[in-house]
Amino acid sequence: MKNSKEIDIAQKLIRCKSIAPKDGGTLRIVEKECKAMGFKCTKLRFSEKGFDTINNLYAEIGNGKPHFSFAGHVDIVPADKKEWKVDPFEGKIKNNFLIGRGACDMKSAIACFLSAAKNYLGENKNFKGKISIIITGDEETYAVNGTKKILIWLKKKKIKIDNCLVGEPTNLKVLGDQIKIGRRGGFNGTVEVQGKAGHSAWPSRTINPIPALMKMLNNIDKKILDKGTKHFQPSIISITSIDVGNEALNVIPAKARGSFNIRFNPRHTIKSLTKWIKKEFNKVGFKYKLETYVSGNAFLTKPGKFSELIKKCVKKITRRNPKYATDGGTSDARFIKDYTNVVEFGLVGKTMHTNDERVSLKNLKDLTKIYKLVLEEYFK
């Protein structure tokens, strides 16, 4: 029995080892499918000192308004074959599941949109408006030469998108339980506390940075940042590492490093969190260096006409009434929201980034139906 279009494309994409900065041939597959439908494709290759050069793709069909865009990424996190029951790059189907790295996050959603677009355009050759597809190879890494640069390029070209649907895996347990209308901010910090090394038998001759580091991290770890908002969970702090690199049991080290991660809602900003962290660290009275990496501030797309349209389509196909959510990690929607209205809806995210990542074939078919219905309703 021949596989449906979305399953066929998803398998082809999974067989490409597109661990950034290599696209592994994924963009050629997407471009070929787009050109077959009549899309005009533009390859976009961006570079920046200190980061990998990344290949991206922008494709569009139609003219004028409204302009609907679908956004996604073909890059994946690594997969250790020894930890998988099947080859992560085979695209194997087993027990009605498609298994492989990227099956869930998010090659299958791209396949579903391509299949949905083909079905829609086959029935609506003279639709009024424009459909575009934004595909990046730099979402799972630093996100420097991907969507962020594509959006700058679009602005220079005076290409305005009215609404964008990102196909990240948004559902928790079943297809149709959640639509993402925002994301929490991501704040990563590493603090290095300075001390004085020496023999552990004479601690008075040393300055031990480890107890100081523990106090500093405890000062922020015990804090309840907030109780959440209408659309956001309470902000959370996680201590992720404590390391001194000490191989000797009788030596007090000169330095101690610790790392932490904060997922925060709109009650906070990067600036306010940095100020608070430094205040808490300063209370301990030790010299330290603080390095931070911020993936983005929290944001919310207020529920409106576009999000309600997505909800209506999801409900019609799945017979579930999805709730609006903002949980999970970050996505490229954090960049897109500065340019246009953005909502996220994709597959069930339970197995993303895990061994034996998988998606049910039924969900693939249903997501294709949802995306096609979105196009029909949007351009009605």
C-alpha positions in Angstrom: 0.0 0.0 0.0 1.4 3.4 -1.0 2.0 5.9 1.7 0.2 9.3 1.7 2.1 12.3 0.4 2.9 13.7 3.9 4.3 10.4 5.1 6.4 10.0 2.0 7.9 13.5 2.4 8.4 13.1 6.1 10.4 9.9 5.5 12.6 11.6 2.9 13.3 14.5 5.3 14.1 12.1 8.2 16.6 10.3 6.0 18.6 13.5 5.7 21.1 14.0 8.6 20.4 17.7 8.9 22.3 18.4 12.1 23.1 22.1 11.9 25.1 23.6 10.2 24.5 20.9 7.5 21.0 20.8 6.0 21.7 17.3 4.7 19.7 17.7 1.5 16.5 18.6 3.3 16.1 22.0 1.6 16.5 20.4 -1.8 13.5 18.2 -1.0 11.4 21.1 0.2 12.4 23.2 -2.7 11.5 20.5 -5.2 8.1 20.0 -3.7 7.4 23.7 -3.6 8.5 24.3 -7.3 6.3 21.4 -8.4 3.3 23.4 -6.9 4.4 26.6 -8.6 6.1 28.3 -5.7 8.9 30.8 -6.4 11.8 29.7 -4.3 14.7 31.7 -2.9 17.7 30.1 -1.3 19.0 32.3 1.6 22.5 31.6 3.0 23.5 33.7 6.0 26.8 34.1 7.8 28.1 35.9 10.9 31.5 35.8 12.5 31.8 33.3 15.2 28.8 31.2 14.0 28.2 28.6 11.3 27.0 29.6 7.9 23.4 28.4 7.5 21.2 27.5 4.4 17.6 28.6 4.5 14.7 28.7 2.1 11.8 31.2 1.4 9.1 30.1 -1.0 5.9 32.0 -2.1 3.0 31.6 -4.4 0.2 34.0 -5.3 -0.1 37.8 -5.1 -1.4 40.6 -2.9 -3.3 40.2 0.4 -3.8 38.4 2.7 -0.4 36.9 3.1 -0.4 33.6 5.1 3.0 32.1 6.0 4.0 28.8 7.4 7.4 28.6 9.3 9.5 25.7 10.4 13.0 24.2 10.7 14.7 21.2 9.2 17.7 21.1 11.6 17.6 18.5 14.3 19.5 17.6 17.5 22.0 14.7 17.3 20.9 11.1 17.7 23.1 8.3 19.1 22.3 5.2 17.1 23.4 2.9 20.0 20.6 4.3 22.1 17.9 3.8 19.5 15.9 0.6 18.7 15.9 1.5 15.1 18.2 3.6 12.8 17.2 7.2 13.7 17.8 8.2 10.0 15.9 5.4 8.3 12.4 6.8 8.6 11.0 3.4 9.5 7.3 2.8 10.0 6.5 0.4 12.8 3.1 -0.3 14.5 1.6 2.7 12.6 4.3 5.1 13.9 6.9 6.9 11.9 10.2 6.7 13.8 13.3 8.9 13.4 15.1 12.0 14.5 12.9 14.9 13.5 9.8 12.9 13.2 8.2 15.0 15.9 10.3 18.1 15.9 9.6 19.1 13.2 10.2 17.6 9.8 6.8 15.9 9.8 4.9 19.1 10.3 6.7 20.6 7.3 5.7 17.5 5.3 2.1 17.9 6.4 2.1 21.5 5.3 3.6 20.7 1.9 1.0 18.0 1.4 -1.8 20.3 2.6 -0.7 23.1 0.3 -0.7 20.8 -2.7 -4.2 19.6 -1.9 -5.4 23.1 -1.4 -3.8 24.6 -4.5 -5.1 21.6 -6.6 -8.6 22.7 -5.7 -8.1 26.5 -5.6 -5.8 27.5 -8.4 -7.1 31.1 -8.5 -7.1 31.8 -4.7 -6.7 35.5 -3.9 -3.7 36.3 -1.7 -0.3 34.8 -1.0 1.1 31.7 0.7 4.7 31.5 1.8 6.9 29.0 3.5 9.8 29.9 5.7 12.3 27.1 6.4 15.4 27.5 8.4 18.3 25.2 9.3 19.3 27.1 12.4 16.6 26.7 15.1 18.1 24.0 17.4 21.4 25.7 17.7 22.2 29.4 18.1 19.3 30.7 15.9 21.6 33.5 14.6 21.7 32.8 10.8 18.2 31.4 10.4 14.7 32.9 10.9 16.0 36.1 12.4 18.0 36.9 9.3 15.2 35.7 7.0 12.9 38.2 8.6 15.4 41.0 8.1 15.7 40.0 4.4 11.9 40.0 4.1 11.7 43.5 5.5 14.3 44.8 3.1 12.4 43.2 0.2 9.2 44.9 1.6 7.5 41.5 1.9 4.8 41.8 4.6 3.3 38.7 6.2 -0.2 39.2 7.7 -0.3 36.0 9.8 2.2 33.1 10.5 1.7 29.6 11.6 4.7 27.9 13.1 4.6 24.1 13.0 6.4 23.3 16.2 5.1 20.3 18.2 2.6 22.1 20.5 0.4 19.3 21.9 1.1 17.5 25.2 -0.7 14.2 25.0 -3.0 14.1 22.0 -3.3 16.0 18.7 -5.6 18.9 19.4 -5.0 19.6 23.1 -3.0 22.8 22.8 -2.3 25.8 20.6 0.7 28.0 21.5 0.0 31.7 21.6 3.2 32.7 23.3 6.4 31.5 24.9 8.2 32.0 28.2 11.5 33.8 28.1 14.7 31.8 28.5 17.6 33.0 30.7 20.8 31.0 31.1 23.5 32.0 33.5 26.9 30.8 34.5 28.7 32.2 37.6 32.3 31.7 38.4 33.3 32.4 42.0 36.8 33.4 42.8 38.7 31.9 45.8 42.2 31.0 46.8 43.5 27.5 46.4 45.4 25.5 49.1 45.7 22.4 51.1 42.5 21.2 52.8 44.5 20.6 56.0 45.0 24.3 56.4 41.7 25.9 55.3 42.6 29.2 57.1 45.2 29.7 54.4 42.7 29.4 51.7 39.5 31.1 50.5 37.0 28.3 49.6 34.7 29.4 46.7 32.5 26.3 46.9 30.4 27.3 50.0 30.1 30.8 48.6 28.8 29.4 45.2 26.3 27.2 47.0 25.0 30.2 49.0 24.7 32.3 45.9 22.8 29.7 43.9 20.6 28.9 47.0 19.7 32.6 47.2 18.1 32.5 43.8 16.9 28.9 43.9 14.7 29.4 47.0 13.0 32.4 45.4 9.4 32.2 44.3 9.4 34.6 41.4 5.6 34.9 40.8 2.4 33.0 40.8 1.9 33.1 37.0 -0.5 35.0 34.8 -3.7 34.2 32.9 -1.9 32.6 30.0 1.5 31.8 31.7 2.7 29.3 34.3 4.7 30.6 37.3 8.3 31.4 36.3 10.8 28.7 37.4 14.5 28.6 38.3 16.6 25.4 37.8 20.2 25.0 39.0 21.7 23.0 36.2 25.4 22.5 37.1 28.0 22.9 39.9 31.6 22.2 38.9 35.0 22.9 40.3 37.0 20.5 38.0 38.8 19.2 41.1 40.5 15.8 40.8 42.2 15.9 44.2 40.3 15.3 47.4 42.7 17.3 49.6 42.8 20.5 47.7 40.5 23.5 48.0 40.1 24.9 44.5 40.7 28.5 43.4 37.5 28.7 41.4 34.0 27.2 41.4 31.4 27.4 38.6 27.7 27.0 38.7 25.0 27.3 36.0 21.2 28.0 36.2 18.3 28.4 33.9 15.2 30.6 34.3 12.0 30.2 32.3 10.1 33.4 32.9 6.7 34.9 32.1 5.9 38.6 31.1 6.1 39.7 34.7 9.8 39.8 34.2 12.4 41.1 31.7 16.0 40.2 31.0 17.0 43.5 32.6 15.0 43.0 35.8 16.2 39.4 36.3 19.8 40.3 35.8 19.5 43.1 38.3 17.9 40.8 40.9 20.5 38.0 40.4 23.4 40.3 40.9 21.8 41.7 44.0 21.4 38.2 45.5 24.9 37.2 44.5 26.4 40.4 46.0 24.9 39.5 49.4 27.5 36.7 49.8 30.4 39.0 49.4 32.7 37.0 47.1 34.2 38.1 43.8 32.5 36.5 40.8 32.0 36.7 37.1 28.6 36.3 35.6 28.0 35.2 32.0 24.5 35.1 30.6 22.9 33.8 27.4 19.3 34.9 26.8 17.2 33.1 24.2 14.5 35.8 24.3 12.0 37.7 26.4 8.6 36.2 27.2 5.8 37.2 24.7 2.1 36.7 24.1 0.0 36.9 21.0 -3.4 38.0 22.4 -6.1 35.6 21.3 -7.9 37.0 18.3 -9.2 36.3 14.8 -6.2 34.2 13.6 -5.8 32.1 16.7 -9.6 31.5 16.8 -9.4 30.4 13.2 -6.7 27.8 14.0 -8.7 26.6 17.0 -11.8 26.2 14.9 -10.0 24.1 12.3 -8.3 21.9 15.0 -11.6 21.3 16.7 -13.3 20.4 13.4 -10.7 17.7 12.6 -9.8 16.3 16.0 -13.2 17.0 17.8 -11.2 18.5 20.7 -11.3 22.0 21.9 -7.6 23.0 22.2 -6.6 25.4 25.0 -4.2 28.3 24.5 -0.8 27.6 26.0 2.6 29.1 26.5 4.6 26.3 28.1 7.7 24.5 26.8 11.0 25.8 25.6 11.7 28.5 23.0 10.9 28.6 19.3 11.5 30.9 16.3 8.1 32.4 17.1 10.1 34.7 19.4 11.5 36.4 16.4 8.4 36.3 14.1 6.2 38.0 16.7 8.2 41.3 16.1 7.1 41.2 12.5 3.6 39.8 12.4 0.9 37.9 14.2 2.1 34.4 15.1 0.5 31.2 16.4 2.0 27.7 16.8 0.4 24.4 16.1 2.0 21.1 15.2 2.3 17.5 16.5 2.4 15.9 19.9 5.7 16.8 21.5 6.0 13.9 24.0 9.0 12.2 22.2 10.8 15.2 20.7 14.6 15.1 21.4 14.2 11.6 22.9 15.5 8.2 21.7 13.1 6.6 19.2 11.3 9.9 18.5 8.1 9.1 16.7 4.7 10.3 15.4 1.6 8.4 14.7 0.6 8.0 11.0 -3.0 9.0 12.0 -1.7 12.3 13.5 0.2 13.0 10.3 -2.9 12.6 8.2 -5.0 14.6 10.6 -2.5 17.4 10.8 -2.5 17.6 7.0 -6.3 17.9 7.1 -6.0 20.7 9.7 -3.5 22.7 7.7 -5.6 22.4 4.5 -8.6 23.5 6.4 -6.7 26.5 7.8 -5.8 27.5 4.2 -9.4 27.1 3.1 -10.8 29.2 6.0 -8.0 31.8 5.8 -8.6 32.5 2.1 -12.4 32.1 2.1 
